[in-house]
Amino acid sequence: MSEAERPDSLAAYTLVLLLRGERCLLLRRAEHRARFPGQWTGLGGRVEPHELERLRAAALRELGEEAGIQAEQVRNLALRRVLLHARPGGPLTLLLYFTGELPGEDELVPFPASSPEGELCWVRAGELEQLDLVDNARLVLPLLLEDARRDPEGHEPVKLGALRYSPEGAIEAITWA
């Protein structure tokens, strides 16, 4: 890797897998988005520099911005996994993966079905494999589902991982500590 390709900045992003029963709320990214157009992922976005000491607040802010979901509507919001990676030519990136629950069974769409970010949709956990998920989401979302089933309130320690890319930019492996 040349010096110009080495990361020279740090970016942090939240991703929330919001659960309701056997369904999870996902975002199908709008086709006009520069990164991962048309692919599915959880809700989230960039952690602002002033939020680095309040990561949970950053995740809740993103839920509000992307889906109109307010902090008091979410139960058991827990940071489950942190993944460090550097895509070739990109910044050193921290992905902060949260799970949370949206109580209630009657109404599965208590917010607009779309946003400027894309289309919001409740998806059955068993349907994840059939979706065109963002590459890292494909590997991490099933682990988050397992984490939430095993420890609904989020008492387990946060799991740290490092993601390795091939020179072509494809994911080679994630190593969890």
N, CA, C and O atoms as a DFTB+ gen file, in Angstrom:
708 C
 N C O
     1  1       0.850      -1.171       0.000
     2  2       0.000       0.000       0.000
     3  2       0.897       1.235       0.000
     4  3       1.787       1.369       0.840
     5  1       0.655       2.122      -0.940
     6  2       1.458       3.338      -1.018
     7  2       1.032       4.300       0.083
     8  3      -0.030       4.148       0.686
     9  1       1.874       5.287       0.330
    10  2       1.564       6.272       1.365
    11  2       0.264       7.007       1.050
    12  3      -0.508       7.312       1.959
    13  1       0.015       7.294      -0.224
    14  2      -1.216       7.992      -0.622
    15  2      -2.462       7.151      -0.356
    16  3      -3.545       7.708      -0.176
    17  1      -2.336       5.827      -0.327
    18  2      -3.485       4.945      -0.095
    19  2      -3.734       4.677       1.384
    20  3      -4.786       4.150       1.745
    21  1      -2.791       5.030       2.237
    22  2      -2.945       4.777       3.670
    23  2      -3.955       5.757       4.268
    24  3      -3.991       6.925       3.882
    25  1      -4.769       5.287       5.200
    26  2      -5.743       6.183       5.823
    27  2      -5.046       7.338       6.537
    28  3      -4.024       7.162       7.199
    29  1      -5.632       8.526       6.380
    30  2      -5.086       9.711       7.027
    31  2      -6.165      10.463       7.796
    32  3      -5.957      11.595       8.232
    33  1      -7.323       9.820       7.957
    34  2      -8.415      10.432       8.707
    35  2      -9.220       9.319       9.375
    36  3      -9.066       8.139       9.062
    37  1     -10.071       9.728      10.292
    38  2     -10.907       8.783      11.032
    39  2     -12.358       9.201      10.877
    40  3     -12.698      10.374      11.032
    41  1     -13.206       8.236      10.571
    42  2     -14.648       8.466      10.481
    43  2     -15.348       7.427      11.341
    44  3     -14.945       6.264      11.365
    45  1     -16.387       7.836      12.042
    46  2     -17.170       6.916      12.865
    47  2     -18.627       6.992      12.421
    48  3     -19.157       8.071      12.158
    49  1     -19.265       5.822      12.343
    50  2     -20.655       5.721      11.908
    51  2     -21.406       4.791      12.851
    52  3     -20.852       3.812      13.351
    53  1     -22.675       5.112      13.085
    54  2     -23.542       4.203      13.820
    55  2     -24.362       3.398      12.830
    56  3     -24.633       3.850      11.717
    57  1     -24.749       2.216      13.237
    58  2     -25.720       1.405      12.515
    59  2     -26.591       0.761      13.574
    60  3     -26.090       0.067      14.459
    61  1     -27.897       0.988      13.486
    62  2     -28.834       0.430      14.457
    63  2     -29.681      -0.622      13.765
    64  3     -30.294      -0.358      12.731
    65  1     -29.710      -1.809      14.338
    66  2     -30.626      -2.858      13.917
    67  2     -31.775      -2.808      14.914
    68  3     -31.665      -3.304      16.035
    69  1     -32.872      -2.205      14.491
    70  2     -34.028      -2.031      15.345
    71  2     -34.944      -3.229      15.160
    72  3     -35.283      -3.590      14.033
    73  1     -35.345      -3.846      16.264
    74  2     -36.115      -5.088      16.236
    75  2     -37.526      -4.878      16.780
    76  3     -37.757      -4.060      17.671
    77  1     -38.451      -5.635      16.220
    78  2     -39.819      -5.709      16.732
    79  2     -40.273      -7.136      16.488
    80  3     -40.587      -7.517      15.361
    81  1     -40.305      -7.919      17.555
    82  2     -40.639      -9.327      17.403
    83  2     -39.594     -10.007      16.537
    84  3     -38.396      -9.903      16.802
    85  1     -40.045     -10.704      15.505
    86  2     -39.129     -11.407      14.590
    87  2     -38.763     -10.571      13.363
    88  3     -38.234     -11.097      12.384
    89  1     -39.039      -9.298      13.420
    90  2     -38.732      -8.414      12.294
    91  2     -37.663      -7.404      12.683
    92  3     -37.499      -7.055      13.852
    93  1     -36.946      -6.949      11.672
    94  2     -35.961      -5.889      11.893
    95  2     -36.204      -4.790      10.861
    96  3     -36.612      -5.056       9.731
    97  1     -35.947      -3.564      11.273
    98  2     -36.149      -2.416      10.410
    99  2     -34.876      -2.176       9.609
   100  3     -33.798      -1.983      10.171
   101  1     -35.021      -2.193       8.284
   102  2     -33.878      -1.972       7.405
   103  2     -34.160      -0.810       6.469
   104  3     -35.306      -0.417       6.248
   105  1     -33.091      -0.284       5.936
   106  2     -33.145       0.805       4.972
   107  2     -32.583       0.310       3.654
   108  3     -31.461      -0.193       3.592
   109  1     -33.375       0.457       2.601
   110  2     -32.861       0.203       1.244
   111  2     -32.396       1.554       0.735
   112  3     -33.204       2.441       0.462
   113  1     -31.082       1.700       0.611
   114  2     -30.485       2.988       0.264
   115  2     -31.000       3.470      -1.087
   116  3     -31.137       2.692      -2.032
   117  1     -31.280       4.759      -1.156
   118  2     -31.797       5.362      -2.385
   119  2     -30.800       5.168      -3.531
   120  3     -29.587       5.134      -3.321
   121  1     -31.334       5.042      -4.727
   122  2     -30.502       4.815      -5.910
   123  2     -29.563       5.983      -6.197
   124  3     -28.527       5.795      -6.834
   125  1     -29.910       7.187      -5.737
   126  2     -29.059       8.347      -5.999
   127  2     -27.885       8.469      -5.017
   128  3     -27.027       9.334      -5.191
   129  1     -27.839       7.619      -3.998
   130  2     -26.761       7.691      -3.006
   131  2     -25.449       7.263      -3.657
   132  3     -25.416       6.318      -4.445
   133  1     -24.370       7.964      -3.321
   134  2     -23.064       7.672      -3.921
   135  2     -22.526       6.318      -3.452
   136  3     -21.923       5.583      -4.233
   137  1     -22.744       5.994      -2.178
   138  2     -22.243       4.737      -1.633
   139  2     -23.377       3.740      -1.474
   140  3     -24.408       4.051      -0.878
   141  1     -23.188       2.558      -2.002
   142  2     -24.112       1.428      -1.843
   143  2     -25.537       1.728      -2.307
   144  3     -26.481       1.407      -1.585
   145  1     -25.730       2.331      -3.483
   146  2     -27.092       2.617      -3.951
   147  2     -27.897       1.328      -4.111
   148  3     -27.414       0.330      -4.647
   149  1     -29.146       1.384      -3.627
   150  2     -30.062       0.264      -3.782
   151  2     -29.802      -0.909      -2.848
   152  3     -30.541      -1.893      -2.885
   153  1     -28.778      -0.830      -2.017
   154  2     -28.488      -1.940      -1.108
   155  2     -29.124      -1.692       0.261
   156  3     -29.425      -0.558       0.635
   157  1     -29.314      -2.780       0.987
   158  2     -29.995      -2.763       2.284
   159  2     -28.983      -2.703       3.418
   160  3     -27.886      -3.253       3.324
   161  1     -29.377      -2.022       4.496
   162  2     -28.555      -1.913       5.703
   163  2     -29.450      -1.484       6.860
   164  3     -30.651      -1.285       6.681
   165  1     -28.867      -1.343       8.037
   166  2     -29.604      -0.807       9.179
   167  2     -29.670       0.710       9.077
   168  3     -29.214       1.298       8.096
   169  1     -30.238       1.334      10.092
   170  2     -30.341       2.786      10.113
   171  2     -29.134       3.371      10.836
   172  3     -28.668       2.812      11.829
   173  1     -28.640       4.472      10.347
   174  2     -27.518       5.103      11.022
   175  2     -26.832       6.102      10.134
   176  3     -27.325       6.467       9.067
   177  1     -25.695       6.531      10.594
   178  2     -24.936       7.514       9.843
   179  2     -23.749       8.002      10.629
   180  3     -23.377       7.425      11.651
   181  1     -23.160       9.070      10.142
   182  2     -21.915       9.604      10.697
   183  2     -22.104      10.108      12.124
   184  3     -23.097      10.755      12.455
   185  1     -21.115       9.789      12.954
   186  2     -21.027      10.346      14.299
   187  2     -20.322      11.692      14.160
   188  3     -19.202      11.764      13.655
   189  1     -20.980      12.753      14.609
   190  2     -20.388      14.086      14.537
   191  2     -19.280      14.198      15.594
   192  3     -19.358      13.551      16.639
   193  1     -18.254      15.013      15.329
   194  2     -17.127      15.108      16.282
   195  2     -17.560      15.384      17.721
   196  3     -16.976      14.825      18.650
   197  1     -18.562      16.227      17.928
   198  2     -19.002      16.537      19.291
   199  2     -19.768      15.374      19.938
   200  3     -20.054      15.427      21.134
   201  1     -20.104      14.328      19.173
   202  2     -20.849      13.184      19.707
   203  2     -19.946      12.021      20.108
   204  3     -20.448      11.004      20.587
   205  1     -18.656      12.136      19.931
   206  2     -17.762      11.014      20.217
   207  2     -17.820      10.570      21.677
   208  3     -17.464       9.433      21.987
   209  1     -18.252      11.426      22.556
   210  2     -18.385      11.043      23.964
   211  2     -19.806      10.588      24.290
   212  3     -20.102      10.243      25.434
   213  1     -20.681      10.587      23.290
   214  2     -22.075      10.181      23.500
   215  2     -22.557       9.396      22.284
   216  3     -23.396       9.872      21.519
   217  1     -22.021       8.197      22.116
   218  2     -22.311       7.388      20.931
   219  2     -23.768       6.955      20.861
   220  3     -24.353       6.904      19.779
   221  1     -24.347       6.649      21.998
   222  2     -25.760       6.266      22.039
   223  2     -26.628       7.419      21.534
   224  3     -27.575       7.205      20.777
   225  1     -26.303       8.632      21.952
   226  2     -27.043       9.813      21.500
   227  2     -26.913       9.982      19.986
   228  3     -27.873      10.375      19.322
   229  1     -25.739       9.688      19.440
   230  2     -25.547       9.776      17.988
   231  2     -26.441       8.767      17.273
   232  3     -27.041       9.087      16.247
   233  1     -26.534       7.545      17.813
   234  2     -27.391       6.518      17.214
   235  2     -28.858       6.949      17.276
   236  3     -29.601       6.778      16.308
   237  1     -29.266       7.500      18.403
   238  2     -30.656       7.954      18.537
   239  2     -30.946       9.138      17.612
   240  3     -32.038       9.229      17.052
   241  1     -29.992      10.031      17.451
   242  2     -30.171      11.154      16.530
   243  2     -30.415      10.632      15.115
   244  3     -31.309      11.105      14.414
   245  1     -29.609       9.649      14.705
   246  2     -29.766       9.079      13.356
   247  2     -31.123       8.397      13.194
   248  3     -31.738       8.508      12.134
   249  1     -31.601       7.696      14.220
   250  2     -32.936       7.081      14.143
   251  2     -34.004       8.152      13.940
   252  3     -34.950       7.963      13.175
   253  1     -33.842       9.272      14.630
   254  2     -34.785      10.373      14.468
   255  2     -34.733      10.969      13.074
   256  3     -35.771      11.226      12.465
   257  1     -33.525      11.190      12.568
   258  2     -33.368      11.798      11.250
   259  2     -33.857      10.885      10.130
   260  3     -34.501      11.351       9.190
   261  1     -33.558       9.594      10.222
   262  2     -33.877       8.687       9.122
   263  2     -35.284       8.111       9.187
   264  3     -35.865       7.780       8.153
   265  1     -35.840       7.985      10.395
   266  2     -37.143       7.322      10.503
   267  2     -38.144       8.051      11.389
   268  3     -39.274       7.591      11.549
   269  1     -37.746       9.185      11.969
   270  2     -38.660       9.897      12.846
   271  2     -38.909       9.188      14.158
   272  3     -39.875       9.501      14.854
   273  1     -38.055       8.235      14.512
   274  2     -38.206       7.481      15.751
   275  2     -37.536       8.251      16.877
   276  3     -36.374       8.643      16.769
   277  1     -38.272       8.462      17.952
   278  2     -37.768       9.239      19.087
   279  2     -37.151       8.329      20.138
   280  3     -37.509       7.156      20.239
   281  1     -36.226       8.871      20.919
   282  2     -35.490       8.108      21.929
   283  2     -36.428       7.351      22.871
   284  3     -36.145       6.207      23.225
   285  1     -37.529       7.964      23.278
   286  2     -38.429       7.323      24.243
   287  2     -39.185       6.140      23.644
   288  3     -39.795       5.368      24.384
   289  1     -39.160       5.984      22.335
   290  2     -39.819       4.853      21.682
   291  2     -38.936       3.600      21.672
   292  3     -39.442       2.499      21.456
   293  1     -37.634       3.747      21.901
   294  2     -36.676       2.648      21.762
   295  2     -36.318       2.077      23.127
   296  3     -35.980       2.809      24.058
   297  1     -36.400       0.753      23.223
   298  2     -35.981       0.051      24.450
   299  2     -34.680      -0.689      24.183
   300  3     -34.389      -1.086      23.054
   301  1     -33.910      -0.863      25.239
   302  2     -32.716      -1.710      25.220
   303  2     -31.741      -1.370      24.084
   304  3     -31.173      -2.266      23.460
   305  1     -31.554      -0.083      23.824
   306  2     -30.560       0.304      22.821
   307  2     -29.185      -0.009      23.402
   308  3     -28.801       0.534      24.438
   309  1     -28.449      -0.889      22.727
   310  2     -27.159      -1.342      23.257
   311  2     -26.114      -1.388      22.149
   312  3     -26.366      -1.891      21.054
   313  1     -24.950      -0.858      22.454
   314  2     -23.808      -0.998      21.557
   315  2     -23.328      -2.436      21.679
   316  3     -22.948      -2.876      22.764
   317  1     -23.343      -3.168      20.573
   318  2     -22.999      -4.597      20.589
   319  2     -21.626      -4.885      20.006
   320  3     -20.873      -5.700      20.538
   321  1     -21.306      -4.208      18.907
   322  2     -20.072      -4.521      18.180
   323  2     -19.482      -3.231      17.617
   324  3     -20.200      -2.306      17.238
   325  1     -18.162      -3.201      17.575
   326  2     -17.420      -2.104      16.958
   327  2     -16.466      -2.739      15.963
   328  3     -15.679      -3.621      16.309
   329  1     -16.547      -2.281      14.733
   330  2     -15.734      -2.849      13.667
   331  2     -14.823      -1.764      13.105
   332  3     -15.287      -0.702      12.690
   333  1     -13.538      -2.039      13.097
   334  2     -12.536      -1.123      12.567
   335  2     -12.156      -1.596      11.175
   336  3     -11.875      -2.776      10.968
   337  1     -12.147      -0.672      10.221
   338  2     -11.735      -1.058       8.873
   339  2     -11.249       0.145       8.093
   340  3     -11.491       1.290       8.475
   341  1     -10.565      -0.124       7.002
   342  2     -10.108       0.908       6.084
   343  2     -10.259       0.376       4.668
   344  3      -9.453      -0.439       4.218
   345  1     -11.285       0.831       3.969
   346  2     -11.430       0.467       2.560
   347  2     -10.257       1.080       1.804
   348  3      -9.795       2.166       2.157
   349  1      -9.782       0.415       0.796
   350  2      -8.668       0.992       0.029
   351  2      -8.990       2.415      -0.432
   352  3     -10.016       2.662      -1.066
   353  1      -8.092       3.342      -0.099
   354  2      -8.270       4.733      -0.473
   355  2      -9.202       5.526       0.426
   356  3      -9.428       6.711       0.183
   357  1      -9.748       4.894       1.462
   358  2     -10.695       5.578       2.344
   359  2     -10.102       5.864       3.704
   360  3      -8.948       5.529       3.971
   361  1     -10.903       6.490       4.575
   362  2     -10.431       6.775       5.926
   363  2     -10.422       5.512       6.786
   364  3     -11.017       4.499       6.418
   365  1      -9.762       5.577       7.902
   366  2      -9.884       4.558       8.933
   367  2     -11.284       4.753       9.519
   368  3     -11.630       5.851       9.955
   369  1     -12.080       3.692       9.527
   370  2     -13.491       3.821       9.874
   371  2     -13.854       2.924      11.041
   372  3     -13.453       1.762      11.107
   373  1     -14.630       3.496      11.968
   374  2     -15.232       2.746      13.060
   375  2     -16.718       2.608      12.759
   376  3     -17.418       3.607      12.592
   377  1     -17.195       1.381      12.690
   378  2     -18.625       1.123      12.554
   379  2     -19.132       0.676      13.914
   380  3     -18.661      -0.322      14.459
   381  1     -20.079       1.401      14.457
   382  2     -20.613       1.165      15.797
   383  2     -21.997       0.552      15.649
   384  3     -22.953       1.241      15.293
   385  1     -22.100      -0.738      15.921
   386  2     -23.333      -1.489      15.703
   387  2     -24.146      -1.589      16.988
   388  3     -23.674      -2.104      18.001
   389  1     -25.379      -1.086      16.925
   390  2     -26.315      -1.120      18.049
   391  2     -27.495      -2.025      17.694
   392  3     -27.807      -2.233      16.522
   393  1     -28.141      -2.554      18.727
   394  2     -29.463      -3.140      18.569
   395  2     -30.395      -2.413      19.519
   396  3     -29.966      -1.870      20.537
   397  1     -31.661      -2.407      19.180
   398  2     -32.685      -1.820      20.031
   399  2     -34.020      -2.446      19.685
   400  3     -34.160      -3.123      18.666
   401  1     -34.991      -2.212      20.540
   402  2     -36.326      -2.758      20.322
   403  2     -37.328      -1.626      20.198
   404  3     -37.244      -0.619      20.902
   405  1     -38.269      -1.807      19.298
   406  2     -39.389      -0.891      19.165
   407  2     -40.617      -1.665      19.628
   408  3     -41.120      -2.522      18.901
   409  1     -41.110      -1.367      20.845
   410  2     -42.230      -2.140      21.387
   411  2     -43.505      -1.988      20.559
   412  3     -43.665      -1.042      19.788
   413  1     -44.399      -2.947      20.745
   414  2     -45.691      -2.906      20.077
   415  2     -45.733      -3.880      18.914
   416  3     -44.716      -4.142      18.272
   417  1     -46.901      -4.407      18.653
   418  2     -47.052      -5.392      17.581
   419  2     -48.047      -4.949      16.519
   420  3     -48.014      -5.454      15.397
   421  1     -48.930      -4.013      16.854
   422  2     -50.018      -3.684      15.939
   423  2     -49.548      -2.975      14.685
   424  3     -49.841      -3.424      13.577
   425  1     -48.844      -1.907      14.833
   426  2     -48.454      -1.069      13.706
   427  2     -46.964      -1.240      13.443
   428  3     -46.139      -0.845      14.267
   429  1     -46.614      -1.826      12.301
   430  2     -45.206      -2.060      11.993
   431  2     -44.532      -0.880      11.316
   432  3     -43.313      -0.891      11.148
   433  1     -45.286       0.133      10.925
   434  2     -44.657       1.279      10.272
   435  2     -45.137       2.563      10.955
   436  3     -46.035       3.230      10.443
   437  1     -44.545       2.921      12.115
   438  2     -44.989       4.126      12.824
   439  2     -44.264       5.377      12.342
   440  3     -44.119       6.330      13.108
   441  1     -43.810       5.398      11.106
   442  2     -42.994       6.490      10.585
   443  2     -43.144       6.496       9.064
   444  3     -43.706       5.558       8.500
   445  1     -42.659       7.523       8.404
   446  2     -42.747       7.517       6.932
   447  2     -42.036       6.299       6.350
   448  3     -40.993       5.885       6.856
   449  1     -42.600       5.728       5.289
   450  2     -42.021       4.532       4.672
   451  2     -40.776       4.857       3.862
   452  3     -40.046       3.951       3.461
   453  1     -40.525       6.140       3.616
   454  2     -39.315       6.499       2.890
   455  2     -38.756       7.794       3.454
   456  3     -39.448       8.553       4.133
   457  1     -37.500       8.019       3.158
   458  2     -36.808       9.229       3.581
   459  2     -35.826       9.576       2.472
   460  3     -35.678       8.805       1.524
   461  1     -35.156      10.712       2.565
   462  2     -34.146      11.025       1.550
   463  2     -33.045       9.963       1.475
   464  3     -32.374       9.836       0.451
   465  1     -32.863       9.212       2.545
   466  2     -31.843       8.166       2.570
   467  2     -32.273       6.929       1.788
   468  3     -31.431       6.196       1.270
   469  1     -33.599       6.695       1.703
   470  2     -34.090       5.515       1.007
   471  2     -35.411       5.044       1.566
   472  3     -36.138       5.806       2.204
   473  1     -35.719       3.775       1.320
   474  2     -36.982       3.150       1.715
   475  2     -36.792       2.360       3.010
   476  3     -35.851       1.577       3.138
   477  1     -37.691       2.573       3.962
   478  2     -37.663       1.836       5.227
   479  2     -38.622       0.668       5.136
   480  3     -39.725       0.796       4.604
   481  1     -38.193      -0.481       5.662
   482  2     -39.034      -1.665       5.540
   483  2     -38.770      -2.622       6.703
   484  3     -37.619      -2.856       7.073
   485  1     -39.841      -3.171       7.275
   486  2     -39.704      -4.236       8.262
   487  2     -39.472      -5.540       7.518
   488  3     -40.231      -5.889       6.614
   489  1     -38.434      -6.255       7.894
   490  2     -38.032      -7.483       7.221
   491  2     -37.943      -8.594       8.254
   492  3     -37.424      -8.386       9.351
   493  1     -38.442      -9.764       7.913
   494  2     -38.292     -10.919       8.805
   495  2     -36.830     -11.321       8.846
   496  3     -36.144     -11.292       7.825
   497  1     -36.357     -11.694      10.015
   498  2     -34.946     -12.052      10.185
   499  2     -34.506     -13.120       9.193
   500  3     -33.383     -13.069       8.692
   501  1     -35.367     -14.078       8.903
   502  2     -35.040     -15.152       7.975
   503  2     -34.911     -14.703       6.522
   504  3     -34.442     -15.469       5.680
   505  1     -35.316     -13.489       6.222
   506  2     -35.251     -12.979       4.853
   507  2     -33.959     -12.222       4.556
   508  3     -33.723     -11.839       3.410
   509  1     -33.124     -12.000       5.565
   510  2     -31.893     -11.220       5.372
   511  2     -31.023     -11.787       4.260
   512  3     -30.476     -11.037       3.451
   513  1     -30.893     -13.111       4.219
   514  2     -30.016     -13.752       3.225
   515  2     -30.441     -13.452       1.794
   516  3     -29.613     -13.492       0.883
   517  1     -31.713     -13.153       1.585
   518  2     -32.228     -12.932       0.239
   519  2     -32.053     -11.491      -0.240
   520  3     -32.261     -11.203      -1.419
   521  1     -31.672     -10.588       0.660
   522  2     -31.555      -9.178       0.310
   523  2     -30.159      -8.840      -0.185
   524  3     -29.185      -9.503       0.173
   525  1     -30.067      -7.814      -1.004
   526  2     -28.781      -7.286      -1.461
   527  2     -28.269      -6.336      -0.377
   528  3     -28.443      -5.120      -0.463
   529  1     -27.635      -6.919       0.643
   530  2     -27.142      -6.149       1.780
   531  2     -25.785      -5.526       1.469
   532  3     -25.000      -6.079       0.699
   533  1     -25.516      -4.369       2.075
   534  2     -24.179      -3.781       2.034
   535  2     -23.208      -4.848       2.523
   536  3     -23.544      -5.613       3.427
   537  1     -22.031      -4.913       1.956
   538  2     -21.094      -6.018       2.214
   539  2     -20.833      -6.285       3.694
   540  3     -20.922      -7.433       4.129
   541  1     -20.512      -5.253       4.480
   542  2     -20.240      -5.514       5.898
   543  2     -21.520      -5.839       6.666
   544  3     -21.484      -6.603       7.630
   545  1     -22.646      -5.270       6.251
   546  2     -23.922      -5.582       6.895
   547  2     -24.276      -7.057       6.699
   548  3     -24.822      -7.682       7.608
   549  1     -23.978      -7.613       5.542
   550  2     -24.257      -9.025       5.271
   551  2     -23.566      -9.918       6.312
   552  3     -24.109     -10.947       6.713
   553  1     -22.383      -9.518       6.736
   554  2     -21.619     -10.314       7.697
   555  2     -21.994     -10.023       9.139
   556  3     -21.930     -10.919       9.980
   557  1     -22.385      -8.790       9.445
   558  2     -22.581      -8.392      10.841
   559  2     -24.033      -8.473      11.305
   560  3     -24.273      -8.802      12.466
   561  1     -25.009      -8.187      10.446
   562  2     -26.407      -8.193      10.899
   563  2     -26.839      -9.531      11.499
   564  3     -27.512      -9.524      12.530
   565  1     -26.489     -10.681      10.909
   566  2     -26.859     -11.946      11.566
   567  2     -26.237     -12.099      12.964
   568  3     -26.853     -12.676      13.860
   569  1     -25.035     -11.590      13.140
   570  2     -24.397     -11.642      14.461
   571  2     -25.142     -10.765      15.461
   572  3     -25.283     -11.130      16.628
   573  1     -25.616      -9.614      15.005
   574  2     -26.383      -8.731      15.887
   575  2     -27.691      -9.382      16.310
   576  3     -28.110      -9.243      17.459
   577  1     -28.339     -10.090      15.393
   578  2     -29.562     -10.811      15.746
   579  2     -29.278     -11.852      16.829
   580  3     -30.040     -11.987      17.786
   581  1     -28.181     -12.582      16.670
   582  2     -27.784     -13.567      17.689
   583  2     -27.496     -12.888      19.015
   584  3     -27.927     -13.365      20.065
   585  1     -26.767     -11.773      18.976
   586  2     -26.449     -11.029      20.201
   587  2     -27.722     -10.621      20.932
   588  3     -27.827     -10.798      22.146
   589  1     -28.699     -10.071      20.192
   590  2     -29.939      -9.590      20.801
   591  2     -30.784     -10.740      21.348
   592  3     -31.444     -10.585      22.376
   593  1     -30.771     -11.887      20.673
   594  2     -31.523     -13.050      21.179
   595  2     -30.899     -13.585      22.462
   596  3     -31.602     -13.922      23.415
   597  1     -29.585     -13.659      22.474
   598  2     -28.862     -14.222      23.606
   599  2     -28.887     -13.279      24.819
   600  3     -28.954     -13.732      25.961
   601  1     -28.832     -11.981      24.563
   602  2     -28.704     -10.986      25.632
   603  2     -29.605      -9.784      25.300
   604  3     -29.110      -8.740      24.874
   605  1     -30.926      -9.929      25.495
   606  2     -31.863      -8.884      25.060
   607  2     -31.592      -7.491      25.627
   608  3     -31.861      -6.494      24.956
   609  1     -31.072      -7.405      26.830
   610  2     -30.855      -6.094      27.447
   611  2     -29.474      -5.515      27.171
   612  3     -29.200      -4.378      27.555
   613  1     -28.606      -6.265      26.520
   614  2     -27.309      -5.726      26.130
   615  2     -26.287      -5.602      27.238
   616  3     -25.561      -4.610      27.305
   617  1     -26.219      -6.600      28.115
   618  2     -25.262      -6.561      29.220
   619  2     -23.887      -7.121      28.864
   620  3     -22.915      -6.853      29.569
   621  1     -23.792      -7.884      27.797
   622  2     -22.505      -8.474      27.412
   623  2     -21.519      -7.373      27.019
   624  3     -21.927      -6.289      26.601
   625  1     -20.222      -7.654      27.153
   626  2     -19.220      -6.674      26.699
   627  2     -19.320      -6.451      25.191
   628  3     -19.726      -7.339      24.441
   629  1     -18.949      -5.266      24.775
   630  2     -18.919      -4.933      23.352
   631  2     -17.850      -5.778      22.683
   632  3     -16.742      -5.922      23.201
   633  1     -18.187      -6.332      21.537
   634  2     -17.227      -7.138      20.776
   635  2     -16.507      -6.235      19.781
   636  3     -17.138      -5.455      19.068
   637  1     -15.179      -6.347      19.739
   638  2     -14.368      -5.551      18.831
   639  2     -13.906      -6.404      17.675
   640  3     -13.519      -7.558      17.856
   641  1     -13.947      -5.830      16.481
   642  2     -13.538      -6.566      15.297
   643  2     -12.716      -5.705      14.362
   644  3     -12.784      -4.476      14.382
   645  1     -11.940      -6.388      13.546
   646  2     -11.165      -5.732      12.498
   647  2     -11.508      -6.402      11.184
   648  3     -11.577      -7.628      11.095
   649  1     -11.720      -5.595      10.174
   650  2     -12.107      -6.090       8.863
   651  2     -10.924      -5.904       7.919
   652  3     -10.287      -4.851       7.898
   653  1     -10.649      -6.929       7.153
   654  2      -9.525      -6.881       6.199
   655  2     -10.077      -6.952       4.782
   656  3     -10.953      -7.764       4.483
   657  1      -9.552      -6.088       3.912
   658  2      -9.950      -6.030       2.510
   659  2      -8.838      -6.560       1.625
   660  3      -7.660      -6.515       1.982
   661  1      -9.226      -7.056       0.480
   662  2      -8.265      -7.396      -0.567
   663  2      -7.840      -6.090      -1.236
   664  3      -8.505      -5.070      -1.058
   665  1      -6.746      -6.098      -2.001
   666  2      -6.343      -4.878      -2.725
   667  2      -7.428      -4.371      -3.678
   668  3      -7.451      -3.188      -4.017
   669  1      -8.326      -5.260      -4.110
   670  2      -9.405      -4.864      -5.019
   671  2     -10.596      -4.261      -4.279
   672  3     -11.523      -3.755      -4.912
   673  1     -10.582      -4.309      -2.947
   674  2     -11.652      -3.725      -2.160
   675  2     -12.719      -4.688      -1.682
   676  3     -13.711      -4.257      -1.094
   677  1     -12.544      -5.991      -1.919
   678  2     -13.512      -6.981      -1.435
   679  2     -13.159      -7.390      -0.006
   680  3     -11.982      -7.460       0.347
   681  1     -14.168      -7.659       0.811
   682  2     -13.911      -8.110       2.173
   683  2     -13.291      -9.488       2.142
   684  3     -13.798     -10.398       1.486
   685  1     -12.181      -9.636       2.861
   686  2     -11.530     -10.943       2.985
   687  2     -11.941     -11.646       4.264
   688  3     -12.221     -12.845       4.257
   689  1     -11.978     -10.896       5.373
   690  2     -12.313     -11.525       6.653
   691  2     -12.588     -10.460       7.716
   692  3     -12.114      -9.328       7.624
   693  1     -13.362     -10.850       8.718
   694  2     -13.514     -10.065       9.935
   695  2     -12.994     -10.924      11.065
   696  3     -13.367     -12.089      11.195
   697  1     -12.138     -10.351      11.873
   698  2     -11.629     -11.041      13.054
   699  2     -12.213     -10.339      14.271
   700  3     -12.005      -9.142      14.467
   701  1     -12.959     -11.103      15.101
   702  2     -13.570     -10.561      16.313
   703  2     -12.723     -10.943      17.517
   704  3     -12.300     -12.092      17.648
   705  1     -12.479      -9.985      18.388
   706  2     -11.722     -10.240      19.623
   707  2     -12.680     -10.594      20.732
   708  3     -12.253     -10.847      21.858
